[in-house]
Amino acid sequence: MLPVPVPYRPATEPLGHTAPLDYQATFPLLGLPLEIRSNSEVVLDIAERAFGRWRALDIPTEITPHPLRVSVVLHSTQPGLLSPSPIRAFSYRVHSGYLLASCEDNMLVAHPASGEALAFLTPQLVANEAHFRYNVLESLALYLLSKYDRTALHAGAVMRNGRALLLVGSSGAGKSSLCYACLQRGFSLLSEDVVYVALSPALRLWGNPHALHLLPDSPGLFPELSSVPAQIQANGKLKIAIDVAEQFGARRLCLYAEDATLCLLERHRGMESTLTPLTAQEAVDAMTADIESGYDLGVQLEGVFERVARGGAYRLQMGREIESAVGILEGLTRVTIGD
């Protein structure tokens, strides 16, 4: 948490429209130019920590029909509230292309069709950096970008020998654990839990490889994590957080991939790990039948599923030994003569 009160330049009237948004920065998030602006320099400092690593992107950002912009306005709150507010959940609603959310004196709105998102926040919420980053800054930014040919899939993704493996699975399927085990064996990480799929002009998968979040019992699989405490994350879940660059090196971070082999991941603790080939249609049918809430807002999901299945599709049943599942993935990324 940051020290409070968080400084900001206030509006001169009660509705807040005169708040000067003089602090601005642009980041190539998911390959799209995203502008963050605010009446508080602290917001820009946090945005730099959240999105600054995307400045390492080695391809040009795309041109969008509208500027993509998140405006964060800090406003006054009840007198005497000088300590960071505890984490309280936002109440979200989505309708007619708008995302709306509220939590006490904090209000959010995003309208991807215009490329705009706006937040009115108390300094107390911004002072809780993890809460602000996850529930406001990243939430608004990714919601805007997801409507610009960036369809969110509930999936992890790893890379080896220039080949990406898209690990599609529901919560609890073991995506994060398998990604961590793959990193131990020399793979690079594209994402642990969400992959954004772009279709035009060609398939490209975008990830967020900077962190992994493992269950508190993960030291049973990975003893080296026994000294790393599990902590309540900004989403309210108790997890062991891993900084991937710090533990494995920045070279193991992949921001995007041009194509991927699809693996539908299932957990079967009492058996050996197995890999079964699927036709593209079988993979599409399986993904269409198991779309989790929050990932069902895309308007062309079947088209996205069909495109990602063209690179090859399998059902990976991860058994009691995670190392055997990693070995299967190594086989899928093995370099052969002529590659």
N, C-alpha and C positions, 0 to 999 in steps of 0.2 A: 504493500500500500504506500501511496505517496503521502508526504506531509500535507496537511490541510491548514487553512483553506487554499484551494487551487486558485491562482490568480487568473483573472480574465477582465476583458474590457466590456463593461455593461452597456446595455441598451439605455436609451434616454426616455423610453416610454414602456408601459407595462406589457404590451404585446410582443416586444422583442424584435420587431423588424428593423430597428435602427442599430442593432448590435453590429459592430464593425468586424467583418471576417477578413482581417488583414494578414493572418497567418495561413500560408498556403504551401502545399507541396504536391507533386505529382509522382505516382509510382506505376510501373508497368505490371500491374497485378494480372496474372493469368494472360499476359501478353496484350492487355488492354490498358490504355492510359486512364488512370483513376486519379482525380484531384480530391484532396482533402483540404478543407478550409475551416477556420474556426476563429472565434474571438479570444482564444486562449492558446498561448504558445505551448502549454503542457500537452494539449491534444496533439499538436504536431510532433512533439517529442515521442509520444506513445505511438503515433502512426509510423514514425521512422523505425521504431523497434518491431512493430507488427509487420510492416511491408518493405522495409528498407533492403532486405536481402534480395528482393526481386530486381534491384538495380543491376545484379549480376547477369540478368537475362542476355543471352548472346544473339538474339534475333530481334528485328525491328518490331515495335508495337504496331498493332493494327489501327486503322482509321475507323472511327465510329460515327454514325450519323448524328449523334448528339454528344456533347461533352459529358463524361460520366463523373459525377460530383457528389461527394458526401459533405454536407455542411453541418457542423456541430456548434450549437449556440449554448453557452453556459448562461444560466440565469439565476437570480436570487431565489433563496428558499426561506424556510421559516427561521427567524432569528434564533441564535443559540445553538444551531446544529453545526458544530465545529469538528466532529469526528467522522471518519469515513463510514458511510452507511453499510450495514450488513448486506450480503447478497440476497436479494429478493427477486423472484422470477418475474420477468415481463409477461404480460398477457398479450398474445399475438392474434391477429386476425388477417386473413388474406381474402380479397374480393376485388373483382373487376380490374385486375392489374395493379392493385395497391397492397402494400404491406403496412399494417398499422400495429403499433405496440405501445403499451403504457405500463408504468410502474411508479406509483406515487406521483411525485412532481416531474417525472421524466416521460417524455413523449417522443415517438419515432414514427416516421412515415417514409416510404420508398415507393417511387413510381418509375419502374424501368423504362416504360415507353418514352419518357422524357429524359431519362438518364439521371434523375435527381433523387437524392435522399436527404432528409432533414431530421435533425435531432435537437430537441430542447432538453438540456440536462442540468442537474444540480452539480455544483462542484464536489459534493460528497460522493456522488456516483463515480465521477471521473477519478477521484482520489483512489478508488478501488480499481487499480489498473487492470488486473486480470478480468474482473467483471466487465469493465468498460470495453476492453479489447474484444472479448469473446461475444458478449451479448449486444453490443452496439456497433463498434467500428467494423469488425470483421463480418458481423451479421448483415449490416446494411450494404457493405461493399460487395460481398459475394452474392447477395440477392440481386443487386443491380447487374452485376456482370453475368450472372447465370442466364439472363434473358438475351444476351448478345452472343448466341452460338457457343454457350458454355453450359451444357446440360450436366447437372450433378448426378453422379452415380454413387451408390453406397458401395464403395469398393476400395481396396488397397491396391498398390501397384509397386512392383520391384523391377529392376533391370540388371541384366548381366550379358556381357559380350554384345552390347548394342541392341539387345532384344528385351522388350517389355512384356511383363506378365500381369494381366489385369485380374485381380482376385476379388470376385464378386461374391458377397455373402451377407447374410443378415447379422444383426447384433448377436454376439456370442459365438459366431462361427470360427473365430480365431484369427481374423485378419491381422490384427496388430501383433500378436505373438508370432505368427508365421513371418511377417515382415521383419521383425527383430531377429528371428533365427536366420533369415536369409542375409541380413546385414552381417551377422557373425561369420557367414560363409563367403563373404566377398561381394554380395550383391550391392547395388545402389538402390536408394529409395526414391520413389516418385510420390507416394502418398500412403498413409496408413488406413484411411477410413473413407475419404471422399475424393473422387476423381472427376474432373470436369472435361467433358467431351466436346470438341469442336469438329464440325463436319465440313466446313467450307474454308478455303477451296479444296482442302483434303483433310483426312482424319488427323487430328492431333489431340493427345491426351495431356491435360494439365493437372498438376498435383500441388501438394503443399508438404514438402519433404522435411521440414525443419524439426519436427517433434514427433515422438511416439508416446502413446499412453497405454500402459499395461495394467492388468488387474493386480490387486494387492497380493495375490497368491503366486505371481509370476516368478519369484525367487525359487519356487519349487522346480520350475523348468530351467531357470537361468540363475544359478547360485551367485554369480557375481553381482546381482542386484539386491542381495540380502541386506546390504548396508544403506540402500536408497529407500527413504521412507515414502510410503504412499500418502498423498495429500488430497484434500478436497479440491477439485478443479472448478473452473468458472462455470461449468455446466452442472455442477452439483454432484458429480460422480467422484468416488474415491479411486485414484489411479496413481501409478508410478510414472512420473513424467521423465522422458529421456530427451536430451538435446542431442540430435543426431550428429550435427557437425562437431560438437564437443567430444562425443564418444567415439565416432568413427571417422571424422575428418570431413571437411567441406567438399572434397572431391566425390563423396558418396551421395551427394544431393543432386537429384535430377528434377528440373523444373517442368520438363515436358518430354513427350515421346511421340514419334510419328506414327506408330502402329503398335499393335499388341496381340498376343495370344490370350484368349479368354479362358479363365478357369473359374467354374462355379464351385465355390468352396463350401463343403459340408463337414461337420465335426462328428466323428465316430470314434469315441475314446476306446472302445473295446475291441478294435480290429486293426489290421495293418492298413497303412495308407495305400490308396489305389487311385489310378488315373484311368478314366473311361472317355474315349472320344465321343463327341457329340456332333450332329449335323448343325449347321447354322440355325435351321428352323427349330430344332430341339432346344438350343440355347436361348433363342428368342422367346419361345413358349415358356421356358422355365423362369426367365427374368420377368416377363410380363405378368406371370401368375404370382409373383412374390415382390411387389413394390411396396416398400415401407412408407408410412406416412411422413410427409415432408420431402420425399423424393418423387412424388407423384404430380408435381406441378408443371412438368415439362409438357409441351404440346406435341412433340414428335418423338415420344419415347420409343415406340416400336422401330422407327427409322434409325434411331441411335443404337438400339440393341442390335438391329440387323447389321449395321455397319461395323460395330466392334467385333461381331461374331465372324466376319469374313476372314480375319487373320488366323482362324483356327479356334476351335472350342472344345473344352474338356470339362468333365466333372471330376474334381479332386476331392476325394474323401480322406480327410486328415485323421489318421488313427492315433493310437496311444503314443507313438514315438514321433515327435515333431521333426526329428532329424531325417526320417525317411521321407516325409513330405518335402523337405528342402531338397533332398536328393532327386526327387521326381522333377522338381522345378529346374534343378541344374541340368537334367536331361533335356528339358524343353528348350534350354538356352545354350546347348552345346554347339560349338562351332564345328561345322563339317567342311570337308574339302569343296571348294567352289563358292563358299560364302564370301 
